[in-house]
């Protein structure tokens, strides 16, 4: 049985005004959006459909909808 290969971490990129072309290969028709689970969050990153490079544009996380532990700093406000 073959071991599952670990997916590479997304490369951080800075968005100046718009990010619609791949910084690696120049593909100009946008990106696929992917999600990675991190405890109770889903981290969003971009994948180039042409060269499969992965990019992160910073913190862009969403709750998974799963219940979280009680937090008095938020829940008692």
mmJSON file of the N, C-alpha and C atoms, coordinates in Angstrom:
{"data_MODEL":{"atom_site":{
"group_PDB":["ATOM","ATOM","ATOM","ATOM","ATOM","ATOM","ATOM","ATOM","ATOM","ATOM","ATOM","ATOM","ATOM","ATOM","ATOM","ATOM","ATOM","ATOM","ATOM","ATOM","ATOM","ATOM","ATOM","ATOM","ATOM","ATOM","ATOM","ATOM","ATOM","ATOM","ATOM","ATOM","ATOM","ATOM","ATOM","ATOM","ATOM","ATOM","ATOM","ATOM","ATOM","ATOM","ATOM","ATOM","ATOM","ATOM","ATOM","ATOM","ATOM","ATOM","ATOM","ATOM","ATOM","ATOM","ATOM","ATOM","ATOM","ATOM","ATOM","ATOM","ATOM","ATOM","ATOM","ATOM","ATOM","ATOM","ATOM","ATOM","ATOM","ATOM","ATOM","ATOM","ATOM","ATOM","ATOM","ATOM","ATOM","ATOM","ATOM","ATOM","ATOM","ATOM","ATOM","ATOM","ATOM","ATOM","ATOM","ATOM","ATOM","ATOM","ATOM","ATOM","ATOM","ATOM","ATOM","ATOM","ATOM","ATOM","ATOM","ATOM","ATOM","ATOM","ATOM","ATOM","ATOM","ATOM","ATOM","ATOM","ATOM","ATOM","ATOM","ATOM","ATOM","ATOM","ATOM","ATOM","ATOM","ATOM","ATOM","ATOM","ATOM","ATOM","ATOM","ATOM","ATOM","ATOM","ATOM","ATOM","ATOM","ATOM","ATOM","ATOM","ATOM","ATOM","ATOM","ATOM","ATOM","ATOM","ATOM","ATOM","ATOM","ATOM","ATOM","ATOM","ATOM","ATOM","ATOM","ATOM","ATOM","ATOM","ATOM","ATOM","ATOM","ATOM","ATOM","ATOM","ATOM","ATOM","ATOM","ATOM","ATOM","ATOM","ATOM","ATOM","ATOM","ATOM","ATOM","ATOM","ATOM","ATOM","ATOM","ATOM","ATOM","ATOM","ATOM","ATOM","ATOM","ATOM","ATOM","ATOM","ATOM","ATOM","ATOM","ATOM","ATOM","ATOM","ATOM","ATOM","ATOM","ATOM","ATOM","ATOM","ATOM","ATOM","ATOM","ATOM","ATOM","ATOM","ATOM","ATOM","ATOM","ATOM","ATOM","ATOM","ATOM","ATOM","ATOM","ATOM","ATOM","ATOM","ATOM","ATOM","ATOM","ATOM","ATOM","ATOM","ATOM","ATOM","ATOM","ATOM","ATOM","ATOM","ATOM","ATOM","ATOM","ATOM","ATOM","ATOM","ATOM","ATOM","ATOM"],
"id":[1,2,3,4,5,6,7,8,9,10,11,12,13,14,15,16,17,18,19,20,21,22,23,24,25,26,27,28,29,30,31,32,33,34,35,36,37,38,39,40,41,42,43,44,45,46,47,48,49,50,51,52,53,54,55,56,57,58,59,60,61,62,63,64,65,66,67,68,69,70,71,72,73,74,75,76,77,78,79,80,81,82,83,84,85,86,87,88,89,90,91,92,93,94,95,96,97,98,99,100,101,102,103,104,105,106,107,108,109,110,111,112,113,114,115,116,117,118,119,120,121,122,123,124,125,126,127,128,129,130,131,132,133,134,135,136,137,138,139,140,141,142,143,144,145,146,147,148,149,150,151,152,153,154,155,156,157,158,159,160,161,162,163,164,165,166,167,168,169,170,171,172,173,174,175,176,177,178,179,180,181,182,183,184,185,186,187,188,189,190,191,192,193,194,195,196,197,198,199,200,201,202,203,204,205,206,207,208,209,210,211,212,213,214,215,216,217,218,219,220,221,222,223,224,225,226,227,228,229,230,231],
"type_symbol":["N","C","C","N","C","C","N","C","C","N","C","C","N","C","C","N","C","C","N","C","C","N","C","C","N","C","C","N","C","C","N","C","C","N","C","C","N","C","C","N","C","C","N","C","C","N","C","C","N","C","C","N","C","C","N","C","C","N","C","C","N","C","C","N","C","C","N","C","C","N","C","C","N","C","C","N","C","C","N","C","C","N","C","C","N","C","C","N","C","C","N","C","C","N","C","C","N","C","C","N","C","C","N","C","C","N","C","C","N","C","C","N","C","C","N","C","C","N","C","C","N","C","C","N","C","C","N","C","C","N","C","C","N","C","C","N","C","C","N","C","C","N","C","C","N","C","C","N","C","C","N","C","C","N","C","C","N","C","C","N","C","C","N","C","C","N","C","C","N","C","C","N","C","C","N","C","C","N","C","C","N","C","C","N","C","C","N","C","C","N","C","C","N","C","C","N","C","C","N","C","C","N","C","C","N","C","C","N","C","C","N","C","C","N","C","C","N","C","C","N","C","C","N","C","C","N","C","C","N","C","C"],
"label_atom_id":["N","CA","C","N","CA","C","N","CA","C","N","CA","C","N","CA","C","N","CA","C","N","CA","C","N","CA","C","N","CA","C","N","CA","C","N","CA","C","N","CA","C","N","CA","C","N","CA","C","N","CA","C","N","CA","C","N","CA","C","N","CA","C","N","CA","C","N","CA","C","N","CA","C","N","CA","C","N","CA","C","N","CA","C","N","CA","C","N","CA","C","N","CA","C","N","CA","C","N","CA","C","N","CA","C","N","CA","C","N","CA","C","N","CA","C","N","CA","C","N","CA","C","N","CA","C","N","CA","C","N","CA","C","N","CA","C","N","CA","C","N","CA","C","N","CA","C","N","CA","C","N","CA","C","N","CA","C","N","CA","C","N","CA","C","N","CA","C","N","CA","C","N","CA","C","N","CA","C","N","CA","C","N","CA","C","N","CA","C","N","CA","C","N","CA","C","N","CA","C","N","CA","C","N","CA","C","N","CA","C","N","CA","C","N","CA","C","N","CA","C","N","CA","C","N","CA","C","N","CA","C","N","CA","C","N","CA","C","N","CA","C","N","CA","C","N","CA","C","N","CA","C","N","CA","C","N","CA","C","N","CA","C","N","CA","C","N","CA","C"],
"label_alt_id":[null,null,null,null,null,null,null,null,null,null,null,null,null,null,null,null,null,null,null,null,null,null,null,null,null,null,null,null,null,null,null,null,null,null,null,null,null,null,null,null,null,null,null,null,null,null,null,null,null,null,null,null,null,null,null,null,null,null,null,null,null,null,null,null,null,null,null,null,null,null,null,null,null,null,null,null,null,null,null,null,null,null,null,null,null,null,null,null,null,null,null,null,null,null,null,null,null,null,null,null,null,null,null,null,null,null,null,null,null,null,null,null,null,null,null,null,null,null,null,null,null,null,null,null,null,null,null,null,null,null,null,null,null,null,null,null,null,null,null,null,null,null,null,null,null,null,null,null,null,null,null,null,null,null,null,null,null,null,null,null,null,null,null,null,null,null,null,null,null,null,null,null,null,null,null,null,null,null,null,null,null,null,null,null,null,null,null,null,null,null,null,null,null,null,null,null,null,null,null,null,null,null,null,null,null,null,null,null,null,null,null,null,null,null,null,null,null,null,null,null,null,null,null,null,null,null,null,null,null,null,null],
"label_comp_id":["UNK","UNK","UNK","UNK","UNK","UNK","UNK","UNK","UNK","UNK","UNK","UNK","UNK","UNK","UNK","UNK","UNK","UNK","UNK","UNK","UNK","UNK","UNK","UNK","UNK","UNK","UNK","UNK","UNK","UNK","UNK","UNK","UNK","UNK","UNK","UNK","UNK","UNK","UNK","UNK","UNK","UNK","UNK","UNK","UNK","UNK","UNK","UNK","UNK","UNK","UNK","UNK","UNK","UNK","UNK","UNK","UNK","UNK","UNK","UNK","UNK","UNK","UNK","UNK","UNK","UNK","UNK","UNK","UNK","UNK","UNK","UNK","UNK","UNK","UNK","UNK","UNK","UNK","UNK","UNK","UNK","UNK","UNK","UNK","UNK","UNK","UNK","UNK","UNK","UNK","UNK","UNK","UNK","UNK","UNK","UNK","UNK","UNK","UNK","UNK","UNK","UNK","UNK","UNK","UNK","UNK","UNK","UNK","UNK","UNK","UNK","UNK","UNK","UNK","UNK","UNK","UNK","UNK","UNK","UNK","UNK","UNK","UNK","UNK","UNK","UNK","UNK","UNK","UNK","UNK","UNK","UNK","UNK","UNK","UNK","UNK","UNK","UNK","UNK","UNK","UNK","UNK","UNK","UNK","UNK","UNK","UNK","UNK","UNK","UNK","UNK","UNK","UNK","UNK","UNK","UNK","UNK","UNK","UNK","UNK","UNK","UNK","UNK","UNK","UNK","UNK","UNK","UNK","UNK","UNK","UNK","UNK","UNK","UNK","UNK","UNK","UNK","UNK","UNK","UNK","UNK","UNK","UNK","UNK","UNK","UNK","UNK","UNK","UNK","UNK","UNK","UNK","UNK","UNK","UNK","UNK","UNK","UNK","UNK","UNK","UNK","UNK","UNK","UNK","UNK","UNK","UNK","UNK","UNK","UNK","UNK","UNK","UNK","UNK","UNK","UNK","UNK","UNK","UNK","UNK","UNK","UNK","UNK","UNK","UNK","UNK","UNK","UNK","UNK","UNK","UNK"],
"label_asym_id":["A","A","A","A","A","A","A","A","A","A","A","A","A","A","A","A","A","A","A","A","A","A","A","A","A","A","A","A","A","A","A","A","A","A","A","A","A","A","A","A","A","A","A","A","A","A","A","A","A","A","A","A","A","A","A","A","A","A","A","A","A","A","A","A","A","A","A","A","A","A","A","A","A","A","A","A","A","A","A","A","A","A","A","A","A","A","A","A","A","A","A","A","A","A","A","A","A","A","A","A","A","A","A","A","A","A","A","A","A","A","A","A","A","A","A","A","A","A","A","A","A","A","A","A","A","A","A","A","A","A","A","A","A","A","A","A","A","A","A","A","A","A","A","A","A","A","A","A","A","A","A","A","A","A","A","A","A","A","A","A","A","A","A","A","A","A","A","A","A","A","A","A","A","A","A","A","A","A","A","A","A","A","A","A","A","A","A","A","A","A","A","A","A","A","A","A","A","A","A","A","A","A","A","A","A","A","A","A","A","A","A","A","A","A","A","A","A","A","A","A","A","A","A","A","A","A","A","A","A","A","A"],
"label_entity_id":["1","1","1","1","1","1","1","1","1","1","1","1","1","1","1","1","1","1","1","1","1","1","1","1","1","1","1","1","1","1","1","1","1","1","1","1","1","1","1","1","1","1","1","1","1","1","1","1","1","1","1","1","1","1","1","1","1","1","1","1","1","1","1","1","1","1","1","1","1","1","1","1","1","1","1","1","1","1","1","1","1","1","1","1","1","1","1","1","1","1","1","1","1","1","1","1","1","1","1","1","1","1","1","1","1","1","1","1","1","1","1","1","1","1","1","1","1","1","1","1","1","1","1","1","1","1","1","1","1","1","1","1","1","1","1","1","1","1","1","1","1","1","1","1","1","1","1","1","1","1","1","1","1","1","1","1","1","1","1","1","1","1","1","1","1","1","1","1","1","1","1","1","1","1","1","1","1","1","1","1","1","1","1","1","1","1","1","1","1","1","1","1","1","1","1","1","1","1","1","1","1","1","1","1","1","1","1","1","1","1","1","1","1","1","1","1","1","1","1","1","1","1","1","1","1","1","1","1","1","1","1"],
"label_seq_id":[1,1,1,2,2,2,3,3,3,4,4,4,5,5,5,6,6,6,7,7,7,8,8,8,9,9,9,10,10,10,11,11,11,12,12,12,13,13,13,14,14,14,15,15,15,16,16,16,17,17,17,18,18,18,19,19,19,20,20,20,21,21,21,22,22,22,23,23,23,24,24,24,25,25,25,26,26,26,27,27,27,28,28,28,29,29,29,30,30,30,31,31,31,32,32,32,33,33,33,34,34,34,35,35,35,36,36,36,37,37,37,38,38,38,39,39,39,40,40,40,41,41,41,42,42,42,43,43,43,44,44,44,45,45,45,46,46,46,47,47,47,48,48,48,49,49,49,50,50,50,51,51,51,52,52,52,53,53,53,54,54,54,55,55,55,56,56,56,57,57,57,58,58,58,59,59,59,60,60,60,61,61,61,62,62,62,63,63,63,64,64,64,65,65,65,66,66,66,67,67,67,68,68,68,69,69,69,70,70,70,71,71,71,72,72,72,73,73,73,74,74,74,75,75,75,76,76,76,77,77,77],
"pdbx_PDB_ins_code":[null,null,null,null,null,null,null,null,null,null,null,null,null,null,null,null,null,null,null,null,null,null,null,null,null,null,null,null,null,null,null,null,null,null,null,null,null,null,null,null,null,null,null,null,null,null,null,null,null,null,null,null,null,null,null,null,null,null,null,null,null,null,null,null,null,null,null,null,null,null,null,null,null,null,null,null,null,null,null,null,null,null,null,null,null,null,null,null,null,null,null,null,null,null,null,null,null,null,null,null,null,null,null,null,null,null,null,null,null,null,null,null,null,null,null,null,null,null,null,null,null,null,null,null,null,null,null,null,null,null,null,null,null,null,null,null,null,null,null,null,null,null,null,null,null,null,null,null,null,null,null,null,null,null,null,null,null,null,null,null,null,null,null,null,null,null,null,null,null,null,null,null,null,null,null,null,null,null,null,null,null,null,null,null,null,null,null,null,null,null,null,null,null,null,null,null,null,null,null,null,null,null,null,null,null,null,null,null,null,null,null,null,null,null,null,null,null,null,null,null,null,null,null,null,null,null,null,null,null,null,null],
"Cartn_x":[0.848,0.0,0.895,0.542,1.311,0.934,1.945,1.674,1.098,0.163,-0.437,0.592,0.781,1.729,1.122,1.961,1.493,1.365,0.236,0.006,0.908,1.573,2.446,1.665,2.308,1.679,1.543,0.457,0.302,1.381,1.817,2.786,2.051,2.575,1.953,2.209,1.134,1.259,0.553,1.056,0.466,-0.446,-1.624,-2.567,-2.431,-1.987,-1.865,-3.249,-3.76,-5.097,-6.003,-5.45,-6.223,-5.274,-5.764,-4.978,-5.817,-5.598,-6.36,-5.448,-4.142,-3.163,-2.204,-1.822,-0.906,0.485,1.039,2.384,3.466,3.161,4.146,4.179,3.016,3.006,2.347,1.686,1.061,-0.336,-0.886,-2.256,-3.177,-4.021,-4.754,-6.254,-6.762,-8.214,-8.687,-7.966,-8.417,-7.911,-8.51,-8.058,-9.222,-8.885,-9.825,-9.699,-10.762,-10.731,-10.766,-9.921,-9.872,-9.929,-10.302,-10.431,-9.589,-8.962,-8.215,-8.724,-9.028,-9.522,-8.377,-8.617,-7.672,-8.498,-8.522,-9.3,-10.761,-11.239,-12.642,-12.794,-11.8,-11.852,-11.565,-12.017,-11.645,-10.784,-9.564,-8.641,-8.848,-8.957,-9.2,-7.897,-7.641,-6.484,-6.832,-5.975,-6.203,-5.286,-5.801,-5.004,-5.08,-3.911,-3.87,-4.313,-5.331,-5.784,-4.768,-3.812,-2.834,-1.624,-0.984,0.257,0.1,-1.092,-1.416,-0.694,-0.072,0.555,-0.535,-0.204,-1.154,-0.73,-1.712,-1.425,-2.344,-1.787,-2.557,-2.442,-3.563,-3.541,-3.717,-3.376,-3.478,-4.611,-4.972,-6.027,-7.365,-7.943,-9.215,-9.863,-10.238,-10.717,-12.202,-12.88,-14.293,-14.541,-15.472,-15.817,-16.461,-16.245,-16.793,-18.255,-18.766,-20.14,-20.222,-19.079,-19.059,-19.092,-19.711,-19.74,-18.333,-18.129,-16.827,-16.937,-15.814,-15.84,-16.293,-16.839,-17.249,-16.048,-16.21,-15.153,-15.737,-15.376,-15.971,-15.685,-14.594,-14.279,-15.248,-15.866,-16.83,-18.257,-18.476,-19.823,-20.442,-19.655,-20.191,-20.265,-19.954,-19.942,-21.356],
"Cartn_y":[-1.179,0.0,1.245,2.203,3.432,4.451,5.121,6.147,7.383,8.015,9.239,10.359,11.067,12.178,13.376,14.077,15.259,16.415,17.1,18.244,19.39,20.046,21.149,22.308,23.017,24.186,25.281,26.05,27.149,28.213,28.785,29.872,31.18,31.981,33.271,34.254,34.929,35.967,37.221,38.339,39.616,40.085,40.544,41.051,42.571,43.086,44.538,45.129,44.989,45.458,44.285,43.31,42.148,40.974,39.786,38.576,37.662,37.724,36.884,36.084,36.353,35.61,34.883,33.688,32.885,33.509,33.789,34.343,33.38,32.082,31.082,30.908,30.638,30.282,31.335,32.329,33.384,33.075,31.918,31.574,32.729,33.188,34.434,34.308,33.114,32.96,32.584,33.013,32.812,31.541,31.227,30.126,29.245,28.033,27.191,27.569,27.407,27.662,26.319,26.167,24.924,25.244,24.244,24.394,23.337,23.705,22.76,22.895,21.782,21.794,22.06,22.997,23.286,23.377,22.306,22.157,22.513,23.68,24.051,25.138,25.277,26.277,25.616,26.266,25.881,27.003,26.667,27.632,27.611,28.791,28.913,29.218,28.537,28.866,28.693,29.202,29.213,28.209,27.556,26.613,27.028,27.135,27.454,26.226,26.364,25.215,24.761,25.611,25.265,24.524,25.091,24.483,23.847,23.949,23.367,24.027,25.189,25.911,26.344,26.36,26.729,28.043,28.907,30.232,30.575,31.276,31.808,33.323,33.999,35.462,36.024,35.237,35.684,34.999,35.542,34.946,35.059,33.922,33.844,32.541,32.52,31.296,31.398,30.268,30.199,29.124,29.35,28.293,27.122,25.934,24.734,24.508,25.237,25.008,24.045,23.468,22.558,23.376,22.86,23.595,23.847,24.996,25.32,25.279,25.182,25.198,26.57,26.569,27.798,28.734,30.003,31.005,32.217,32.437,33.542,34.915,35.074,36.375,36.735,35.738,35.987,35.754,34.671,34.262,35.091,35.741,36.551,38.033,38.372,39.786,40.34],
"Cartn_z":[0.0,0.0,0.0,-0.785,-0.924,0.142,0.73,1.738,1.071,1.769,1.261,1.341,0.221,0.203,0.912,1.679,2.385,1.387,1.451,0.585,1.019,0.077,0.476,1.084,1.991,2.596,1.547,1.63,0.676,0.862,-0.238,-0.239,0.054,0.949,1.263,0.132,-0.305,-1.325,-0.836,-1.274,-0.903,-2.034,-1.67,-2.665,-2.698,-3.826,-3.972,-4.242,-5.442,-5.784,-6.154,-6.833,-7.267,-7.443,-7.163,-7.388,-8.264,-9.557,-10.472,-11.401,-11.338,-12.127,-11.192,-11.574,-10.762,-10.749,-9.553,-9.466,-9.961,-9.993,-10.425,-11.937,-12.548,-13.976,-14.868,-14.26,-15.051,-15.547,-15.187,-15.586,-15.203,-16.141,-15.943,-15.731,-15.502,-15.402,-14.011,-12.976,-11.603,-10.957,-9.804,-8.96,-8.524,-8.112,-7.389,-5.917,-5.156,-3.714,-3.007,-1.982,-1.216,0.273,1.05,2.492,3.184,4.285,5.109,6.536,7.176,8.542,9.504,10.425,11.512,12.785,13.554,14.78,14.489,14.921,14.694,13.642,12.789,11.727,10.385,9.338,7.992,7.434,7.049,6.478,4.966,4.366,2.936,2.23,1.097,0.286,-1.181,-2.051,-3.49,-4.171,-5.219,-6.004,-7.468,-8.106,-9.529,-10.32,-11.194,-11.974,-13.031,-13.347,-14.374,-13.809,-12.768,-12.249,-10.869,-10.278,-8.969,-7.797,-8.003,-6.896,-5.92,-4.64,-3.584,-2.962,-2.692,-2.164,-1.009,-0.04,1.076,1.012,1.241,1.212,2.614,3.628,5.016,5.735,6.889,7.705,7.008,6.727,6.032,6.489,7.765,8.399,8.709,8.676,8.973,10.017,10.942,11.896,11.163,11.675,11.038,11.376,12.356,12.792,13.96,14.337,15.48,16.769,17.806,19.073,19.591,20.166,20.738,22.248,22.947,24.4,24.926,26.125,26.786,26.931,26.567,26.692,27.406,28.68,29.445,28.859,28.107,27.523,26.399,25.805,24.731,25.221,25.944,26.313,27.429,28.267,29.36,29.016,27.79,27.383,27.237],
"occupancy":[1.0,1.0,1.0,1.0,1.0,1.0,1.0,1.0,1.0,1.0,1.0,1.0,1.0,1.0,1.0,1.0,1.0,1.0,1.0,1.0,1.0,1.0,1.0,1.0,1.0,1.0,1.0,1.0,1.0,1.0,1.0,1.0,1.0,1.0,1.0,1.0,1.0,1.0,1.0,1.0,1.0,1.0,1.0,1.0,1.0,1.0,1.0,1.0,1.0,1.0,1.0,1.0,1.0,1.0,1.0,1.0,1.0,1.0,1.0,1.0,1.0,1.0,1.0,1.0,1.0,1.0,1.0,1.0,1.0,1.0,1.0,1.0,1.0,1.0,1.0,1.0,1.0,1.0,1.0,1.0,1.0,1.0,1.0,1.0,1.0,1.0,1.0,1.0,1.0,1.0,1.0,1.0,1.0,1.0,1.0,1.0,1.0,1.0,1.0,1.0,1.0,1.0,1.0,1.0,1.0,1.0,1.0,1.0,1.0,1.0,1.0,1.0,1.0,1.0,1.0,1.0,1.0,1.0,1.0,1.0,1.0,1.0,1.0,1.0,1.0,1.0,1.0,1.0,1.0,1.0,1.0,1.0,1.0,1.0,1.0,1.0,1.0,1.0,1.0,1.0,1.0,1.0,1.0,1.0,1.0,1.0,1.0,1.0,1.0,1.0,1.0,1.0,1.0,1.0,1.0,1.0,1.0,1.0,1.0,1.0,1.0,1.0,1.0,1.0,1.0,1.0,1.0,1.0,1.0,1.0,1.0,1.0,1.0,1.0,1.0,1.0,1.0,1.0,1.0,1.0,1.0,1.0,1.0,1.0,1.0,1.0,1.0,1.0,1.0,1.0,1.0,1.0,1.0,1.0,1.0,1.0,1.0,1.0,1.0,1.0,1.0,1.0,1.0,1.0,1.0,1.0,1.0,1.0,1.0,1.0,1.0,1.0,1.0,1.0,1.0,1.0,1.0,1.0,1.0,1.0,1.0,1.0,1.0,1.0,1.0,1.0,1.0,1.0,1.0,1.0,1.0],
"B_iso_or_equiv":[0.0,0.0,0.0,0.0,0.0,0.0,0.0,0.0,0.0,0.0,0.0,0.0,0.0,0.0,0.0,0.0,0.0,0.0,0.0,0.0,0.0,0.0,0.0,0.0,0.0,0.0,0.0,0.0,0.0,0.0,0.0,0.0,0.0,0.0,0.0,0.0,0.0,0.0,0.0,0.0,0.0,0.0,0.0,0.0,0.0,0.0,0.0,0.0,0.0,0.0,0.0,0.0,0.0,0.0,0.0,0.0,0.0,0.0,0.0,0.0,0.0,0.0,0.0,0.0,0.0,0.0,0.0,0.0,0.0,0.0,0.0,0.0,0.0,0.0,0.0,0.0,0.0,0.0,0.0,0.0,0.0,0.0,0.0,0.0,0.0,0.0,0.0,0.0,0.0,0.0,0.0,0.0,0.0,0.0,0.0,0.0,0.0,0.0,0.0,0.0,0.0,0.0,0.0,0.0,0.0,0.0,0.0,0.0,0.0,0.0,0.0,0.0,0.0,0.0,0.0,0.0,0.0,0.0,0.0,0.0,0.0,0.0,0.0,0.0,0.0,0.0,0.0,0.0,0.0,0.0,0.0,0.0,0.0,0.0,0.0,0.0,0.0,0.0,0.0,0.0,0.0,0.0,0.0,0.0,0.0,0.0,0.0,0.0,0.0,0.0,0.0,0.0,0.0,0.0,0.0,0.0,0.0,0.0,0.0,0.0,0.0,0.0,0.0,0.0,0.0,0.0,0.0,0.0,0.0,0.0,0.0,0.0,0.0,0.0,0.0,0.0,0.0,0.0,0.0,0.0,0.0,0.0,0.0,0.0,0.0,0.0,0.0,0.0,0.0,0.0,0.0,0.0,0.0,0.0,0.0,0.0,0.0,0.0,0.0,0.0,0.0,0.0,0.0,0.0,0.0,0.0,0.0,0.0,0.0,0.0,0.0,0.0,0.0,0.0,0.0,0.0,0.0,0.0,0.0,0.0,0.0,0.0,0.0,0.0,0.0,0.0,0.0,0.0,0.0,0.0,0.0],
"pdbx_formal_charge":[null,null,null,null,null,null,null,null,null,null,null,null,null,null,null,null,null,null,null,null,null,null,null,null,null,null,null,null,null,null,null,null,null,null,null,null,null,null,null,null,null,null,null,null,null,null,null,null,null,null,null,null,null,null,null,null,null,null,null,null,null,null,null,null,null,null,null,null,null,null,null,null,null,null,null,null,null,null,null,null,null,null,null,null,null,null,null,null,null,null,null,null,null,null,null,null,null,null,null,null,null,null,null,null,null,null,null,null,null,null,null,null,null,null,null,null,null,null,null,null,null,null,null,null,null,null,null,null,null,null,null,null,null,null,null,null,null,null,null,null,null,null,null,null,null,null,null,null,null,null,null,null,null,null,null,null,null,null,null,null,null,null,null,null,null,null,null,null,null,null,null,null,null,null,null,null,null,null,null,null,null,null,null,null,null,null,null,null,null,null,null,null,null,null,null,null,null,null,null,null,null,null,null,null,null,null,null,null,null,null,null,null,null,null,null,null,null,null,null,null,null,null,null,null,null,null,null,null,null,null,null],
"auth_seq_id":[1,1,1,2,2,2,3,3,3,4,4,4,5,5,5,6,6,6,7,7,7,8,8,8,9,9,9,10,10,10,11,11,11,12,12,12,13,13,13,14,14,14,15,15,15,16,16,16,17,17,17,18,18,18,19,19,19,20,20,20,21,21,21,22,22,22,23,23,23,24,24,24,25,25,25,26,26,26,27,27,27,28,28,28,29,29,29,30,30,30,31,31,31,32,32,32,33,33,33,34,34,34,35,35,35,36,36,36,37,37,37,38,38,38,39,39,39,40,40,40,41,41,41,42,42,42,43,43,43,44,44,44,45,45,45,46,46,46,47,47,47,48,48,48,49,49,49,50,50,50,51,51,51,52,52,52,53,53,53,54,54,54,55,55,55,56,56,56,57,57,57,58,58,58,59,59,59,60,60,60,61,61,61,62,62,62,63,63,63,64,64,64,65,65,65,66,66,66,67,67,67,68,68,68,69,69,69,70,70,70,71,71,71,72,72,72,73,73,73,74,74,74,75,75,75,76,76,76,77,77,77],
"auth_comp_id":["UNK","UNK","UNK","UNK","UNK","UNK","UNK","UNK","UNK","UNK","UNK","UNK","UNK","UNK","UNK","UNK","UNK","UNK","UNK","UNK","UNK","UNK","UNK","UNK","UNK","UNK","UNK","UNK","UNK","UNK","UNK","UNK","UNK","UNK","UNK","UNK","UNK","UNK","UNK","UNK","UNK","UNK","UNK","UNK","UNK","UNK","UNK","UNK","UNK","UNK","UNK","UNK","UNK","UNK","UNK","UNK","UNK","UNK","UNK","UNK","UNK","UNK","UNK","UNK","UNK","UNK","UNK","UNK","UNK","UNK","UNK","UNK","UNK","UNK","UNK","UNK","UNK","UNK","UNK","UNK","UNK","UNK","UNK","UNK","UNK","UNK","UNK","UNK","UNK","UNK","UNK","UNK","UNK","UNK","UNK","UNK","UNK","UNK","UNK","UNK","UNK","UNK","UNK","UNK","UNK","UNK","UNK","UNK","UNK","UNK","UNK","UNK","UNK","UNK","UNK","UNK","UNK","UNK","UNK","UNK","UNK","UNK","UNK","UNK","UNK","UNK","UNK","UNK","UNK","UNK","UNK","UNK","UNK","UNK","UNK","UNK","UNK","UNK","UNK","UNK","UNK","UNK","UNK","UNK","UNK","UNK","UNK","UNK","UNK","UNK","UNK","UNK","UNK","UNK","UNK","UNK","UNK","UNK","UNK","UNK","UNK","UNK","UNK","UNK","UNK","UNK","UNK","UNK","UNK","UNK","UNK","UNK","UNK","UNK","UNK","UNK","UNK","UNK","UNK","UNK","UNK","UNK","UNK","UNK","UNK","UNK","UNK","UNK","UNK","UNK","UNK","UNK","UNK","UNK","UNK","UNK","UNK","UNK","UNK","UNK","UNK","UNK","UNK","UNK","UNK","UNK","UNK","UNK","UNK","UNK","UNK","UNK","UNK","UNK","UNK","UNK","UNK","UNK","UNK","UNK","UNK","UNK","UNK","UNK","UNK","UNK","UNK","UNK","UNK","UNK","UNK"],
"auth_asym_id":["A","A","A","A","A","A","A","A","A","A","A","A","A","A","A","A","A","A","A","A","A","A","A","A","A","A","A","A","A","A","A","A","A","A","A","A","A","A","A","A","A","A","A","A","A","A","A","A","A","A","A","A","A","A","A","A","A","A","A","A","A","A","A","A","A","A","A","A","A","A","A","A","A","A","A","A","A","A","A","A","A","A","A","A","A","A","A","A","A","A","A","A","A","A","A","A","A","A","A","A","A","A","A","A","A","A","A","A","A","A","A","A","A","A","A","A","A","A","A","A","A","A","A","A","A","A","A","A","A","A","A","A","A","A","A","A","A","A","A","A","A","A","A","A","A","A","A","A","A","A","A","A","A","A","A","A","A","A","A","A","A","A","A","A","A","A","A","A","A","A","A","A","A","A","A","A","A","A","A","A","A","A","A","A","A","A","A","A","A","A","A","A","A","A","A","A","A","A","A","A","A","A","A","A","A","A","A","A","A","A","A","A","A","A","A","A","A","A","A","A","A","A","A","A","A","A","A","A","A","A","A"],
"auth_atom_id":["N","CA","C","N","CA","C","N","CA","C","N","CA","C","N","CA","C","N","CA","C","N","CA","C","N","CA","C","N","CA","C","N","CA","C","N","CA","C","N","CA","C","N","CA","C","N","CA","C","N","CA","C","N","CA","C","N","CA","C","N","CA","C","N","CA","C","N","CA","C","N","CA","C","N","CA","C","N","CA","C","N","CA","C","N","CA","C","N","CA","C","N","CA","C","N","CA","C","N","CA","C","N","CA","C","N","CA","C","N","CA","C","N","CA","C","N","CA","C","N","CA","C","N","CA","C","N","CA","C","N","CA","C","N","CA","C","N","CA","C","N","CA","C","N","CA","C","N","CA","C","N","CA","C","N","CA","C","N","CA","C","N","CA","C","N","CA","C","N","CA","C","N","CA","C","N","CA","C","N","CA","C","N","CA","C","N","CA","C","N","CA","C","N","CA","C","N","CA","C","N","CA","C","N","CA","C","N","CA","C","N","CA","C","N","CA","C","N","CA","C","N","CA","C","N","CA","C","N","CA","C","N","CA","C","N","CA","C","N","CA","C","N","CA","C","N","CA","C","N","CA","C","N","CA","C","N","CA","C","N","CA","C","N","CA","C","N","CA","C"],
"pdbx_PDB_model_num":[1,1,1,1,1,1,1,1,1,1,1,1,1,1,1,1,1,1,1,1,1,1,1,1,1,1,1,1,1,1,1,1,1,1,1,1,1,1,1,1,1,1,1,1,1,1,1,1,1,1,1,1,1,1,1,1,1,1,1,1,1,1,1,1,1,1,1,1,1,1,1,1,1,1,1,1,1,1,1,1,1,1,1,1,1,1,1,1,1,1,1,1,1,1,1,1,1,1,1,1,1,1,1,1,1,1,1,1,1,1,1,1,1,1,1,1,1,1,1,1,1,1,1,1,1,1,1,1,1,1,1,1,1,1,1,1,1,1,1,1,1,1,1,1,1,1,1,1,1,1,1,1,1,1,1,1,1,1,1,1,1,1,1,1,1,1,1,1,1,1,1,1,1,1,1,1,1,1,1,1,1,1,1,1,1,1,1,1,1,1,1,1,1,1,1,1,1,1,1,1,1,1,1,1,1,1,1,1,1,1,1,1,1,1,1,1,1,1,1,1,1,1,1,1,1,1,1,1,1,1,1]
}}}
